[in-house]
Structure formats: C-alpha cells, structure tokens
Amino acid sequence: MIKKIAGIFFYITIPVSVFLLLGFAVESNKDIPCRSFTVNVHGDSYFLDSSHVINTVYSKFGQLEGKKLREISLSTIEEMVRNIYFVQESQVYRTIDGDIVVNVKQREPVARIINAHNES
C-alpha cells in the first residue's frame, strides 16, 4: 500500500516540478534585454524596405535594443507592421538570445507607373 502511494506521489510530483521549472525559465527569459531588431522583407516589388518598417516601429517604441523583452509587445509591433499599406502579412517573434525578428511579405502590385524622371 505504501509503495502504491509512493508511486502515485512520484508520478504526480515529477510532472508538476517540470512545469514549475519551465515556468521559472520562461519568466527569467523575459528579463533579458533585446540584443537586436531585425526586419526581413520578402518580395520583388521594392515598394518597402526594412528601414521603413524599423522607423515605423521606433516611432512608437523608441530604440528597442537594450529594453527588456517584457517591455516590448510583439502583438503591437505586428499590428503596426500590418497597418503599413505595402505589407501583405507579417510575423514577429523573439529568439532565445533576445533578438526580435520581423518577417514581412510585400503586396504584389497590379501596376507600377513611372514618370518621365524615372520615378515611381
């Protein structure tokens, strides 16, 4: 009977302990400062470049490098990037090293008009 209770206790405490340790690890990871902010723009239309996305995000949050990850709202950044007209879809995530990465897919234009001065 005691072996049965000890076995049940063992099988309950091990998973609970693992989840508690994972929770502490995730919380401590949020205290890491942001190391870098990277924007990858995918598409061939060249209406949008990474500096435009970076300036849009910095206008709301300021410089992200050095801020704690818990102070940076990834969902807000993703919403801001999606509100840029030339963006079809975006994905924002943070790496375990403290980097924030934004992947952007550009819209495909129907037509591109170029004037006599070769400007679009």
N, C-alpha and C positions, 0 to 999 in steps of 0.2 A: 504494500500500500504506500509506504514512504517512497519507494523507488518510483512509483507511478506519479506521485505528487511532485517529486523532484524532476522527473522527466517533463511533466507539463510545465512546471515553473521554468525550466531551462528553455523549452521551445517558445515560451512567451517572452522571456526577458531578452533573448538574443535579438529577435527582430526589432523589438522596441528600442534596444540600445543602438542598433544600427541606424534606425531612423532618427534618433536623437542626435547622434554624431553627425549625420548628414545635414540635419537642420542647423547645427552649430557651424558647420563648414560653409554652408550657403550664406549664413548671416555674416561670418567673418570675411567672406569674399566681397561683400558689398562695401566694406570699409577700404578696399584697395582703391588708390587713386587712378583716374583714367590716364593711361600712358599715351594713347594716340587716338585720333579721329580720322578714319579713312573712308573715302567715298569712291565707289566703283560704279562708273556709268557705262551701261551696256546699250549698244545701238549704233547705227551708222548714220544717223541724220545730223549729228553735231549741233543741234539746237541748244543743247545743255551740256555744260561741263562740270567737273567736280567742284570748282571754285564757286560756282553759283549756288550749289547745294550747301557747301560749307558756310558761305556768307549768310544764307537764309537761316541756318541753324544757329550760328553765332549771334545773329541779331536778337534772338530770343534768350539764349542761354549764356552768351559770352563765350570766352575761351573754355573748352571742355577739358583740355589737358590739365591734370592736377586736381580736378574736382573729384570727390568721392563718387563712386558708382551709384550709391544710394540716392545722391542728389540729382541724378540725371534720369529723366523719364524717357525711356525708349519709345513708349507708345506716343508721346507728344512729338518726339523727333520724327517718327514715322508718319504721323498725321501731317506735320508741317511739310515734309518732303512730298507727300502725295498731293498736297494742295498746289504744288508748282505745276503750271499748266502743261509743261512738256513731259511730265512723268506719267507713265502708264501704270507702273507698280513699283513698290519699294519694299525692302526688307531691312530691318535694323536689328542688330544683335551685338552682344558683348562677348568677348573671348575670356577665357580663364586668366589670361595675362593682364587683363584690364584695358584691352583695346576695344573701341566701339567702331563697328563696321557698318556702313550703309551701302547696300546694293540697289541700284536704280536701273530700271528698264525704261528707255525713252519711248514716247509715242512715235508711230510711223506717220509721217506727214502725207497728205493727199497730193499736195503740190508745193513746190518751192519757187517763189518769184524772186528773180534777181534783176535789179535795175541796171541802168547804163554804167554806173560806177562800180559794178560787180559786187554790190552789197545785197544781202538778202533781208 
